[in-house]
Amino acid sequence: MPILQQPTAEQIRDERIYLKLGLTEAEYDQVSAKLGRLPNYVETGIFGVLWSEHCSYKSSKVHLRRFPTTGPQVLQGPGENAGVVDIGDGLAVAFKMESHNHPSAVEPYQGAATGVGGILRDIFTMGARPIAFLNSLRFGPLDDARTRYLFEQVVAGIGGYGNCVGIPTVGGEVQFSPTYRDNPLVNAMCVGILPADEIMRGTASGVGNPVFVVGARTGRDGIHGATFASAEDPHAKERSAVQVGDPFLGKLLMEACLELIASGAVVGIQDMGAAGLTSSSAEMASRAGGGIEMILDDVPVRETGMTPYEMMLSESQERMLVVLERGHEDVAFEIFRRFGLEVANVGRVTDDGYLRLFWKGEVVAEMPVSALVDEAPVYERSLGNADAQTSTAIPSAFANSILESWLELMAHPSVADKSWVYRQYDSSVRTSTVFGPGHDAALVKVPGQDKAIAMTTDGNSRYVYLNPYRGGQIAVAEAVRNLATVGAKPLAITNCLNFGNPEKPEIMRQLSDAVDGMAAACEKLGAPVVSGNVSLYNQSSGVDIQPTPVVGAVGVISGIGHRVPSAPAAVKDTQLFLLGREDDSLDGTLYAEMACGRPVGDGPYVNLNEEAALHSLMLELAQDDILESAHDVSEGGLAVTVAEVCLGCGNGISITLADKINATGWLFSEAQGRIVVAVAENMAPELIARAERYGVPVARLGQLSGDHITVAQGGNVVAKMSLQHLRERFEQSIPEKLASNALTTVAN
């Protein structure tokens, strides 16, 4: 509303308008106490977004503190725009993952596109040249028309932004479950490279230094985006809360900012993400322990009649806040005008600790930075019963045969071939992609070096739902195992913690236990958390989603020639072996969920000591070029892993099981700490000897040959299928489901 019609401080209090602006009764009282007066409309809105769940992490902060965040390789941990780790030779990698779940549920194309644009800005803000995108996506069942609409539009939005800015999308994952029917998860990750001694930070220091707004003009899109993402029913919010991205402008902004940073004139720089100008200014001032004052009349706007409230809360995309060394203003004007971008000196750094806003010659907001950022409320919410049982017993018998179940698993959208997705992404632009989509981890070459950065995303809500602590361990263990599988040494992780309503004790118990499990795995596997994001209030039709912590892991391979593909290139005299324990438990498996219609049993088996030994073994085998291929055992168990290896190389295998083995459990168990490797026959003794040295169980599965996969036991064939039939089920599943009905084009 126009500033002259905005409610007075007394009206805000008496009519409880602060509730609509994101503050609770108690929080509004705290704001008034900190200011020593009633906040006006602009101030109330600013406190509302900065104290929102999305910006302050007020429900999760006490738990996040339990993550390990340091290590000799860590150059920048949590608290900045992205984490940074050392990769040697004077270089470092910046990376981070963030969510854009709620916007994508309302406007899937723009929600996904601006998620990619936002995480891109987080990386080049650190002074890093972005080299790769990844993502982690969750949707409801594909037999639902709205799910198909969301799925197609989210994928299009990711490709639409990433392809236009010229950064390859090299990896990710997509899973489907009824728990996400109305609340898809869209988690985006970006990785960049920079000189290890040239990290740029979001700090507003140096009294009198000028503050610039650069990039796009400020509009009314995205207002209340942060509080929208912190609402229990975000789908009831209006579409104006969803930002609109411009990837071509994003590309120009990236190049201009990197050039400006290289000039040496930048003191600090910050992306205007959630809460826009509000969060960027307050956070930059907080990191420096100082203040900022801004003249909002000078902010470039694209709509007439914009008020201070709207300018401060707008989340218009492709904008940055930059603090320059005084006297270097002309550098910014020259660079940004050359790129055709907006550039405006809107304020200066102060030392009084206040965020002070001027409009038409008057002070329209004056708030202590510490109150806005450092003193935001932190809640230790009640935790539910740790022993609450969410699952049911696993049936002793299943209706379908092993062969029928195997084929159904290969056609399940969570397992089936994802070519329909990643063919819409440019995965090879810049010609540095060594392994793209379809491998356990992506590999991107480091320019000018014989090394590559390995990166992956992973997470399984079913495991966390059944056993939050164990599921948290698995989320980290599997992501780090993916790195080891391709031959990379793990460096660190980022994460997105996607959970339901934190006001429910059972949800906070899930979050707390999952964090503890993740922290234990990070410690044991040498992968500290250097960045991340929390997304709460994720619900479908009022029901909380299954807890979904997603992990993005980054590692390095020294010597690209030592990389290990997921399937062998040649198969003459090539044998498959299983590294890790044989298991026949169906706890937490997709197989059991498909049979029962819900997750059943406990979380799958995991042992962090065994994981660590397996990872060390894999790194040694890769460095000594023992392996022809490696592929980890995860969703769908050995049945899916073996099938994918055979499809990848075009050869079948005959497996003979011992009589004492439960064939169903052996094939479909999702027990962790297991990798299927391929070796030439003459290298098999060396593989076995090294596995024994590390205490890792090893079992021969069979030799790759023929065009069928056969499993036999006690002289009987348990299952047999042709690769051609298997490939048809695997590759055609998602396209057929999308084509089965006309795509719904109306969002609601």
RANORQUI-V150119 format. One record per residue. N is the residue number from 0. RES is the residue in one letter. SS is DSSP state (helix for helix, strand for strand, loop for the rest). PHI is phi in degrees with one decimal (999 if undefined). Layout:
# RANORQUI-V150119
((N,RES,SS,PHI) (N,RES,SS,PHI))
This chain:
# RANORQUI-V150119
((0,M,loop,999) (1,P,loop,-54.8) (2,I,helix,-60.3) (3,L,helix,-69.9) (4,Q,helix,-100.0) (5,Q,loop,-69.8) (6,P,loop,-65.1) (7,T,loop,-76.5) (8,A,helix,-58.7) (9,E,helix,-67.8) (10,Q,helix,-65.6) (11,I,helix,-59.2) (12,R,helix,-71.5) (13,D,helix,-68.9) (14,E,loop,-95.3) (15,R,loop,54.5) (16,I,helix,-64.7) (17,Y,helix,-59.1) (18,L,helix,-63.8) (19,K,loop,-73.0) (20,L,loop,-96.2) (21,G,loop,102.3) (22,L,loop,-102.2) (23,T,loop,-82.0) (24,E,helix,-56.6) (25,A,helix,-64.0) (26,E,helix,-66.5) (27,Y,helix,-61.6) (28,D,helix,-63.8) (29,Q,helix,-64.2) (30,V,helix,-61.1) (31,S,helix,-61.1) (32,A,helix,-67.0) (33,K,helix,-68.2) (34,L,helix,-82.0) (35,G,loop,73.9) (36,R,loop,-167.6) (37,L,loop,-78.3) (38,P,loop,-73.1) (39,N,loop,-81.0) (40,Y,helix,-62.5) (41,V,helix,-63.2) (42,E,helix,-65.4) (43,T,helix,-62.6) (44,G,helix,-63.5) (45,I,helix,-67.2) (46,F,helix,-62.6) (47,G,helix,-59.1) (48,V,helix,-78.4) (49,L,helix,-72.5) (50,W,loop,-94.9) (51,S,loop,-72.1) (52,E,helix,-57.6) (53,H,helix,-64.1) (54,C,helix,-95.8) (55,S,helix,-97.3) (56,Y,loop,54.7) (57,K,loop,-65.9) (58,S,loop,-92.8) (59,S,loop,-106.2) (60,K,helix,-58.6) (61,V,helix,-64.1) (62,H,helix,-86.9) (63,L,helix,-62.0) (64,R,loop,-63.9) (65,R,loop,-84.8) (66,F,loop,-72.4) (67,P,loop,-72.1) (68,T,loop,-129.2) (69,T,loop,-123.3) (70,G,loop,169.9) (71,P,loop,-60.1) (72,Q,loop,-87.2) (73,V,strand,-84.2) (74,L,strand,-97.4) (75,Q,strand,-148.9) (76,G,loop,-98.9) (77,P,loop,-58.5) (78,G,loop,116.5) (79,E,loop,-112.8) (80,N,loop,-62.9) (81,A,loop,-156.4) (82,G,strand,-84.1) (83,V,strand,-135.9) (84,V,strand,-128.4) (85,D,strand,-80.0) (86,I,strand,-117.0) (87,G,strand,86.6) (88,D,loop,58.3) (89,G,loop,76.2) (90,L,strand,-116.7) (91,A,strand,-141.5) (92,V,strand,-119.8) (93,A,strand,-104.4) (94,F,strand,-156.7) (95,K,strand,-164.4) (96,M,strand,-126.3) (97,E,strand,-139.7) (98,S,strand,-103.4) (99,H,loop,-139.5) (100,N,helix,-71.0) (101,H,helix,-65.2) (102,P,helix,-60.5) (103,S,helix,-70.9) (104,A,helix,-73.2) (105,V,helix,-97.8) (106,E,loop,-128.2) (107,P,helix,-59.3) (108,Y,helix,-65.9) (109,Q,helix,-69.5) (110,G,helix,-60.2) (111,A,helix,-71.8) (112,A,helix,-61.8) (113,T,helix,-73.3) (114,G,helix,-64.3) (115,V,helix,-66.6) (116,G,helix,-62.6) (117,G,helix,-67.0) (118,I,helix,-72.3) (119,L,helix,-61.4) (120,R,helix,-65.2) (121,D,helix,-59.9) (122,I,helix,-81.5) (123,F,helix,-73.6) (124,T,loop,-60.9) (125,M,loop,-78.3) (126,G,loop,89.4) (127,A,loop,-97.2) (128,R,strand,-85.1) (129,P,strand,-60.5) (130,I,strand,-121.4) (131,A,strand,-164.1) (132,F,strand,-113.4) (133,L,strand,-136.5) (134,N,strand,-152.8) (135,S,strand,-136.6) (136,L,strand,-123.8) (137,R,strand,-135.5) (138,F,strand,-139.4) (139,G,loop,-75.1) (140,P,loop,-66.6) (141,L,loop,-76.3) (142,D,loop,-81.4) (143,D,loop,-97.8) (144,A,helix,-62.3) (145,R,helix,-68.1) (146,T,helix,-60.5) (147,R,helix,-61.5) (148,Y,helix,-62.6) (149,L,helix,-62.4) (150,F,helix,-59.2) (151,E,helix,-63.4) (152,Q,helix,-73.3) (153,V,helix,-63.1) (154,V,helix,-61.1) (155,A,helix,-63.9) (156,G,helix,-66.1) (157,I,helix,-62.5) (158,G,helix,-65.3) (159,G,helix,-60.5) (160,Y,helix,-81.0) (161,G,helix,-61.5) (162,N,helix,-64.8) (163,C,helix,-70.6) (164,V,helix,-85.7) (165,G,loop,75.6) (166,I,loop,-114.7) (167,P,loop,-70.1) (168,T,strand,-96.0) (169,V,strand,-105.2) (170,G,strand,-170.6) (171,G,strand,154.5) (172,E,strand,-155.0) (173,V,strand,-137.5) (174,Q,strand,-131.1) (175,F,strand,-130.1) (176,S,loop,-160.3) (177,P,helix,-57.1) (178,T,helix,-63.5) (179,Y,helix,-107.0) (180,R,loop,-53.5) (181,D,loop,-104.9) (182,N,loop,-135.2) (183,P,loop,-67.3) (184,L,strand,-110.3) (185,V,strand,-127.0) (186,N,strand,-109.3) (187,A,strand,-114.2) (188,M,strand,-128.3) (189,C,strand,-134.9) (190,V,strand,-128.6) (191,G,strand,-139.6) (192,I,strand,-120.2) (193,L,strand,-153.0) (194,P,strand,-62.6) (195,A,loop,-62.2) (196,D,loop,-101.6) (197,E,loop,-127.7) (198,I,loop,-71.4) (199,M,loop,-99.2) (200,R,loop,-123.8) (201,G,loop,-88.6) (202,T,loop,-124.3) (203,A,loop,-101.8) (204,S,loop,-117.1) (205,G,loop,87.1) (206,V,loop,-56.4) (207,G,loop,91.8) (208,N,loop,-64.9) (209,P,strand,-75.3) (210,V,strand,-111.5) (211,F,strand,-116.9) (212,V,strand,-102.2) (213,V,strand,-130.8) (214,G,strand,111.2) (215,A,loop,-88.3) (216,R,loop,-74.2) (217,T,strand,-89.7) (218,G,loop,-122.6) (219,R,loop,-95.1) (220,D,loop,-74.5) (221,G,loop,82.1) (222,I,loop,-61.9) (223,H,loop,71.7) (224,G,helix,-61.1) (225,A,helix,-70.6) (226,T,helix,-71.0) (227,F,helix,-58.2) (228,A,loop,-74.5) (229,S,loop,-109.7) (230,A,loop,-95.6) (231,E,loop,-68.8) (232,D,loop,-126.2) (233,P,helix,-63.7) (234,H,helix,-70.0) (235,A,helix,-81.6) (236,K,loop,-76.6) (237,E,loop,-79.2) (238,R,helix,-67.8) (239,S,helix,-64.0) (240,A,helix,-77.0) (241,V,loop,-94.3) (242,Q,loop,-75.0) (243,V,loop,-120.7) (244,G,loop,-99.9) (245,D,loop,-134.2) (246,P,helix,-63.2) (247,F,helix,-67.2) (248,L,helix,-67.0) (249,G,helix,-61.5) (250,K,helix,-63.9) (251,L,helix,-62.3) (252,L,helix,-63.0) (253,M,helix,-59.3) (254,E,helix,-65.1) (255,A,helix,-65.5) (256,C,helix,-67.2) (257,L,helix,-64.3) (258,E,helix,-67.8) (259,L,helix,-64.1) (260,I,helix,-61.2) (261,A,helix,-64.7) (262,S,loop,-70.4) (263,G,loop,83.8) (264,A,loop,-87.8) (265,V,strand,-88.3) (266,V,strand,-89.8) (267,G,strand,-158.9) (268,I,strand,-147.6) (269,Q,strand,-145.6) (270,D,strand,-70.1) (271,M,loop,-91.1) (272,G,loop,-94.3) (273,A,loop,-58.5) (274,A,loop,71.7) (275,G,helix,53.1) (276,L,helix,-62.7) (277,T,helix,-63.5) (278,S,helix,-69.6) (279,S,helix,-62.8) (280,S,helix,-70.0) (281,A,helix,-66.9) (282,E,helix,-68.5) (283,M,helix,-64.7) (284,A,helix,-67.4) (285,S,helix,-62.3) (286,R,helix,-62.1) (287,A,helix,-93.0) (288,G,loop,67.7) (289,G,loop,-127.5) (290,G,strand,-143.3) (291,I,strand,-142.1) (292,E,strand,-121.2) (293,M,strand,-131.7) (294,I,strand,-101.4) (295,L,helix,-70.4) (296,D,helix,-59.1) (297,D,helix,-92.7) (298,V,loop,-72.6) (299,P,loop,-65.5) (300,V,strand,-120.4) (301,R,loop,-111.6) (302,E,loop,-130.2) (303,T,loop,-78.6) (304,G,loop,72.1) (305,M,loop,-69.7) (306,T,loop,-94.8) (307,P,helix,-54.9) (308,Y,helix,-57.6) (309,E,helix,-66.9) (310,M,helix,-65.2) (311,M,helix,-73.9) (312,L,helix,-99.6) (313,S,loop,-59.6) (314,E,loop,-115.3) (315,S,loop,-51.2) (316,Q,loop,-83.8) (317,E,loop,58.8) (318,R,strand,-130.0) (319,M,strand,-134.8) (320,L,strand,-110.0) (321,V,strand,-127.5) (322,V,strand,-106.1) (323,L,strand,-108.8) (324,E,loop,-65.0) (325,R,loop,-57.7) (326,G,loop,99.8) (327,H,loop,-109.0) (328,E,helix,-57.1) (329,D,helix,-63.5) (330,V,helix,-62.2) (331,A,helix,-64.6) (332,F,helix,-60.3) (333,E,helix,-66.0) (334,I,helix,-67.5) (335,F,helix,-72.4) (336,R,helix,-68.5) (337,R,helix,-63.5) (338,F,loop,-85.8) (339,G,loop,72.7) (340,L,loop,-108.0) (341,E,strand,-70.3) (342,V,strand,-147.6) (343,A,strand,-147.2) (344,N,strand,-82.2) (345,V,strand,-111.1) (346,G,strand,177.8) (347,R,strand,-152.2) (348,V,strand,-82.1) (349,T,strand,-122.0) (350,D,loop,-118.6) (351,D,loop,-94.9) (352,G,loop,77.0) (353,Y,strand,-117.6) (354,L,strand,-95.5) (355,R,strand,-122.1) (356,L,strand,-116.9) (357,F,strand,-112.0) (358,W,strand,-152.0) (359,K,loop,54.6) (360,G,loop,81.0) (361,E,strand,-118.0) (362,V,strand,-79.1) (363,V,strand,-103.5) (364,A,strand,-161.2) (365,E,strand,-150.9) (366,M,strand,-137.6) (367,P,strand,-65.0) (368,V,helix,-60.7) (369,S,helix,-61.3) (370,A,helix,-68.1) (371,L,helix,-71.4) (372,V,helix,-111.1) (373,D,helix,-71.6) (374,E,loop,-105.9) (375,A,loop,-58.3) (376,P,loop,-61.2) (377,V,loop,-123.2) (378,Y,loop,-106.5) (379,E,loop,-100.5) (380,R,loop,-70.5) (381,S,loop,-62.1) (382,L,loop,-105.1) (383,G,loop,-74.4) (384,N,loop,-69.0) (385,A,loop,-67.1) (386,D,loop,-99.1) (387,A,loop,-60.3) (388,Q,loop,-93.5) (389,T,loop,-102.3) (390,S,loop,-113.1) (391,T,loop,-123.2) (392,A,loop,-67.9) (393,I,loop,-80.3) (394,P,loop,-59.4) (395,S,loop,-81.9) (396,A,loop,-143.6) (397,F,loop,-124.2) (398,A,loop,-69.0) (399,N,loop,-80.8) (400,S,loop,-73.9) (401,I,helix,-59.9) (402,L,helix,-63.2) (403,E,helix,-61.5) (404,S,helix,-65.4) (405,W,helix,-59.6) (406,L,helix,-66.3) (407,E,helix,-64.7) (408,L,helix,-61.9) (409,M,helix,-64.8) (410,A,helix,-95.6) (411,H,loop,-63.6) (412,P,loop,-55.4) (413,S,loop,-71.6) (414,V,loop,-102.9) (415,A,loop,-56.5) (416,D,loop,-54.0) (417,K,loop,-102.5) (418,S,helix,-57.1) (419,W,helix,-56.6) (420,V,helix,-76.7) (421,Y,helix,-78.3) (422,R,loop,-70.6) (423,Q,loop,-86.4) (424,Y,loop,-104.5) (425,D,loop,-81.1) (426,S,loop,-102.4) (427,S,loop,-125.9) (428,V,helix,-57.1) (429,R,helix,77.7) (430,T,helix,53.5) (431,S,loop,-109.1) (432,T,strand,-75.7) (433,V,strand,-93.3) (434,F,strand,-118.8) (435,G,loop,-105.4) (436,P,loop,-56.7) (437,G,loop,107.5) (438,H,loop,-96.8) (439,D,loop,-61.0) (440,A,loop,-143.0) (441,A,strand,-81.1) (442,L,strand,-129.4) (443,V,strand,-126.5) (444,K,strand,-67.2) (445,V,loop,-81.9) (446,P,loop,-55.2) (447,G,loop,74.7) (448,Q,loop,-129.9) (449,D,loop,-91.3) (450,K,strand,-147.3) (451,A,strand,-136.9) (452,I,strand,-92.7) (453,A,strand,-97.2) (454,M,strand,-151.1) (455,T,strand,-157.3) (456,T,strand,-127.4) (457,D,strand,-159.1) (458,G,loop,171.0) (459,N,loop,-142.1) (460,S,helix,-66.4) (461,R,helix,-60.4) (462,Y,helix,-63.9) (463,V,helix,-71.5) (464,Y,helix,-62.1) (465,L,helix,-77.0) (466,N,loop,-155.3) (467,P,helix,-55.7) (468,Y,helix,-65.9) (469,R,helix,-65.7) (470,G,helix,-62.7) (471,G,helix,-64.1) (472,Q,helix,-58.5) (473,I,helix,-65.2) (474,A,helix,-56.3) (475,V,helix,-73.8) (476,A,helix,-59.4) (477,E,helix,-69.9) (478,A,helix,-62.5) (479,V,helix,-68.1) (480,R,helix,-62.6) (481,N,helix,-59.7) (482,L,helix,-65.1) (483,A,helix,-62.2) (484,T,helix,-62.9) (485,V,loop,-90.3) (486,G,loop,98.6) (487,A,loop,-102.9) (488,K,strand,-82.3) (489,P,strand,-68.3) (490,L,strand,-114.7) (491,A,strand,-171.4) (492,I,strand,-130.0) (493,T,strand,-121.5) (494,N,strand,-154.0) (495,C,strand,-125.5) (496,L,strand,-99.4) (497,N,strand,-100.7) (498,F,loop,-135.0) (499,G,loop,-84.8) (500,N,loop,-77.6) (501,P,loop,-71.0) (502,E,loop,-77.8) (503,K,loop,-95.4) (504,P,helix,-55.5) (505,E,helix,-67.9) (506,I,helix,-72.3) (507,M,helix,-67.0) (508,R,helix,-64.8) (509,Q,helix,-56.9) (510,L,helix,-63.4) (511,S,helix,-61.6) (512,D,helix,-68.5) (513,A,helix,-63.9) (514,V,helix,-61.2) (515,D,helix,-61.8) (516,G,helix,-65.4) (517,M,helix,-63.8) (518,A,helix,-62.1) (519,A,helix,-61.9) (520,A,helix,-68.2) (521,C,helix,-59.9) (522,E,helix,-62.7) (523,K,helix,-69.9) (524,L,helix,-98.4) (525,G,loop,65.5) (526,A,loop,-131.9) (527,P,strand,-65.6) (528,V,strand,-88.2) (529,V,strand,-112.6) (530,S,strand,-167.4) (531,G,strand,164.5) (532,N,strand,-157.4) (533,V,strand,-122.5) (534,S,strand,-124.2) (535,L,loop,-113.3) (536,Y,loop,60.7) (537,N,loop,-88.8) (538,Q,strand,-142.0) (539,S,strand,-116.9) (540,S,loop,53.0) (541,G,loop,82.3) (542,V,strand,-103.7) (543,D,strand,-64.3) (544,I,loop,-65.1) (545,Q,loop,-63.3) (546,P,loop,-58.8) (547,T,strand,-132.9) (548,P,strand,-75.3) (549,V,strand,-111.0) (550,V,strand,-113.3) (551,G,strand,-107.0) (552,A,strand,-118.4) (553,V,strand,-129.5) (554,G,strand,-143.7) (555,V,strand,-138.7) (556,I,strand,-112.8) (557,S,strand,-93.8) (558,G,loop,100.5) (559,I,helix,-61.3) (560,G,helix,-63.9) (561,H,helix,-91.1) (562,R,loop,-64.4) (563,V,loop,-122.5) (564,P,loop,-76.0) (565,S,loop,-84.5) (566,A,loop,-142.3) (567,P,loop,-71.1) (568,A,loop,-79.0) (569,A,loop,-125.5) (570,V,loop,-126.0) (571,K,loop,-64.3) (572,D,loop,57.9) (573,T,strand,-100.1) (574,Q,strand,-117.0) (575,L,strand,-100.8) (576,F,strand,-128.8) (577,L,strand,-101.0) (578,L,strand,-98.4) (579,G,loop,112.3) (580,R,loop,-68.0) (581,E,loop,-78.0) (582,D,loop,-146.3) (583,D,loop,-129.9) (584,S,loop,-82.2) (585,L,loop,-100.3) (586,D,loop,-55.8) (587,G,loop,68.0) (588,T,loop,-82.2) (589,L,helix,-65.6) (590,Y,helix,-55.9) (591,A,helix,-68.1) (592,E,helix,-64.1) (593,M,helix,-64.0) (594,A,helix,-74.0) (595,C,helix,-102.6) (596,G,loop,80.8) (597,R,loop,-166.4) (598,P,loop,-64.0) (599,V,loop,-137.5) (600,G,loop,82.0) (601,D,loop,-105.2) (602,G,loop,-66.4) (603,P,loop,-60.9) (604,Y,loop,-61.5) (605,V,loop,-147.9) (606,N,loop,-139.0) (607,L,helix,-67.5) (608,N,helix,-65.4) (609,E,helix,-66.3) (610,E,helix,-58.9) (611,A,helix,-60.1) (612,A,helix,-64.9) (613,L,helix,-62.2) (614,H,helix,-63.7) (615,S,helix,-63.4) (616,L,helix,-60.2) (617,M,helix,-62.4) (618,L,helix,-63.4) (619,E,helix,-68.3) (620,L,helix,-62.6) (621,A,helix,-67.7) (622,Q,helix,-62.4) (623,D,loop,-96.4) (624,D,loop,55.9) (625,I,loop,-82.2) (626,L,loop,-99.3) (627,E,loop,-89.7) (628,S,strand,-165.7) (629,A,strand,-154.6) (630,H,strand,-149.1) (631,D,strand,-77.6) (632,V,loop,-91.0) (633,S,loop,-143.3) (634,E,loop,-56.5) (635,G,loop,91.8) (636,G,helix,73.2) (637,L,helix,-60.6) (638,A,helix,-58.0) (639,V,helix,-73.2) (640,T,helix,-61.1) (641,V,helix,-62.4) (642,A,helix,-60.1) (643,E,helix,-66.5) (644,V,helix,-64.2) (645,C,helix,-64.1) (646,L,helix,-66.2) (647,G,helix,-67.3) (648,C,helix,-104.4) (649,G,loop,80.5) (650,N,loop,-129.9) (651,G,loop,-89.3) (652,I,strand,-159.0) (653,S,strand,-113.3) (654,I,strand,-116.1) (655,T,strand,-113.3) (656,L,strand,-93.0) (657,A,loop,-66.3) (658,D,loop,-60.8) (659,K,loop,-77.5) (660,I,loop,-80.7) (661,N,loop,-79.0) (662,A,helix,-60.4) (663,T,helix,-62.4) (664,G,helix,-64.4) (665,W,helix,-61.9) (666,L,helix,-74.0) (667,F,helix,-109.6) (668,S,loop,-59.5) (669,E,loop,-111.8) (670,A,loop,-55.2) (671,Q,loop,-86.8) (672,G,loop,72.2) (673,R,loop,-137.3) (674,I,strand,-140.0) (675,V,strand,-93.6) (676,V,strand,-118.2) (677,A,strand,-112.9) (678,V,strand,-137.5) (679,A,strand,-64.8) (680,E,helix,-55.3) (681,N,helix,-73.4) (682,M,helix,-97.5) (683,A,helix,-59.2) (684,P,helix,-60.7) (685,E,helix,-66.9) (686,L,helix,-59.1) (687,I,helix,-62.4) (688,A,helix,-64.6) (689,R,helix,-70.1) (690,A,helix,-61.9) (691,E,helix,-64.4) (692,R,helix,-63.3) (693,Y,loop,-89.9) (694,G,loop,73.1) (695,V,loop,-99.7) (696,P,loop,-58.6) (697,V,strand,-138.6) (698,A,strand,-138.8) (699,R,strand,-77.0) (700,L,strand,-94.3) (701,G,strand,154.3) (702,Q,strand,-101.8) (703,L,strand,-75.4) (704,S,loop,-172.1) (705,G,loop,78.0) (706,D,loop,-127.6) (707,H,strand,-131.0) (708,I,strand,-105.0) (709,T,strand,-127.9) (710,V,strand,-121.3) (711,A,strand,-124.6) (712,Q,strand,-154.3) (713,G,loop,57.7) (714,G,loop,82.9) (715,N,strand,-110.3) (716,V,strand,-83.1) (717,V,strand,-79.6) (718,A,strand,-158.0) (719,K,strand,-148.8) (720,M,strand,-148.0) (721,S,strand,-79.6) (722,L,helix,-63.4) (723,Q,helix,-62.8) (724,H,helix,-65.6) (725,L,helix,-61.8) (726,R,helix,-63.1) (727,E,helix,-61.3) (728,R,helix,-65.5) (729,F,helix,-70.8) (730,E,helix,-86.7) (731,Q,helix,-96.3) (732,S,helix,-58.2) (733,I,helix,-67.4) (734,P,helix,-57.2) (735,E,helix,-66.7) (736,K,helix,-66.5) (737,L,helix,-71.4) (738,A,helix,-89.3) (739,S,loop,-67.4) (740,N,loop,-138.7) (741,A,loop,-60.6) (742,L,loop,-65.8) (743,T,loop,-68.3) (744,T,loop,-104.5) (745,V,loop,-99.7) (746,A,loop,-65.6) (747,N,loop,-109.4))
